[in-house]
């Protein structure tokens, strides 16, 4: 019995990998990594200009990684939930 041979498909991965700056807006931490994400903004970081992606939370501000409990509600989701279910309050 011959083993089955699988061939990898070609031309399925994106070609536009580039260095991108991700900025945590809650603590202004910036980190650089390769990504294909689209961005209209740029930032000058350590003398180099990168496309900029703004984040609400990252590893430097997430309670799981920092050990600090912090409530982040920039979209008003908690207030919306409380208003929606306030009629069921006893």
C-alpha positions as CSV (number, residue, x, y, z in Angstrom):
1,X,0.0,0.0,0.0
2,X,1.5,3.3,-1.1
3,X,1.2,6.3,1.2
4,X,-1.0,9.1,-0.1
5,X,1.0,12.2,-1.2
6,X,-0.5,15.6,-0.7
7,X,0.7,18.6,-2.7
8,X,0.4,22.1,-1.3
9,X,-1.6,24.6,-3.2
10,X,0.3,27.4,-4.7
11,X,-0.7,31.1,-4.8
12,X,-3.1,31.0,-1.9
13,X,-1.2,33.3,0.6
14,X,-1.3,37.1,0.4
15,X,1.7,38.9,-1.2
16,X,1.3,42.2,0.7
17,X,3.0,41.3,4.1
18,X,4.7,44.4,5.4
19,X,5.7,45.9,8.8
20,X,2.7,47.6,10.5
21,X,2.6,49.6,13.7
22,X,-0.2,48.6,16.2
23,X,-1.0,51.2,18.8
24,X,-2.9,50.5,22.0
25,X,-5.0,53.6,22.6
26,X,-5.5,53.0,26.3
27,X,-1.8,53.2,27.2
28,X,-0.1,54.4,24.0
29,X,2.0,51.2,23.7
30,X,3.2,50.7,20.1
31,X,4.5,47.4,18.7
32,X,5.6,46.5,15.2
33,X,4.8,43.2,13.4
34,X,4.2,41.9,9.9
35,X,0.6,42.1,8.7
36,X,-1.6,42.4,5.6
37,X,-4.2,44.7,7.4
38,X,-5.2,47.8,5.4
39,X,-4.6,51.2,7.0
40,X,-5.2,54.8,6.0
41,X,-3.1,56.3,8.8
42,X,0.7,56.2,9.2
43,X,3.0,56.9,12.2
44,X,6.7,57.7,12.5
45,X,8.2,55.3,15.0
46,X,11.9,55.3,15.7
47,X,12.6,57.3,12.5
48,X,10.6,54.9,10.2
49,X,7.1,55.5,8.9
50,X,4.7,52.6,9.2
51,X,1.0,52.1,8.5
52,X,-0.9,52.5,11.8
53,X,-3.7,50.3,13.2
54,X,-5.3,51.6,16.4
55,X,-6.4,49.0,19.1
56,X,-8.7,49.5,22.1
57,X,-6.9,46.8,24.0
58,X,-3.7,44.7,23.6
59,X,-1.4,42.5,25.6
60,X,-0.1,45.5,27.6
61,X,-3.5,46.6,28.8
62,X,-5.6,43.4,28.8
63,X,-6.5,42.3,32.4
64,X,-5.5,38.7,31.8
65,X,-1.9,39.7,31.0
66,X,-1.5,42.7,33.4
67,X,-3.3,41.1,36.4
68,X,-5.2,44.4,36.9
69,X,-9.0,44.6,36.5
70,X,-9.9,47.4,34.1
71,X,-13.2,48.2,32.5
72,X,-12.9,49.2,28.9
73,X,-16.2,50.3,27.3
74,X,-15.6,52.7,24.5
75,X,-18.6,51.6,22.5
76,X,-21.2,51.9,25.4
77,X,-22.0,48.2,25.3
78,X,-22.4,47.9,29.0
79,X,-24.9,50.8,29.2
80,X,-26.8,49.5,26.3
81,X,-27.1,46.1,28.0
82,X,-28.2,47.6,31.3
83,X,-30.9,49.7,29.5
84,X,-32.1,46.8,27.5
85,X,-32.5,44.5,30.5
86,X,-33.4,47.0,33.2
87,X,-37.1,46.1,32.8
88,X,-36.4,42.6,34.2
89,X,-34.8,43.9,37.3
90,X,-36.5,42.8,40.5
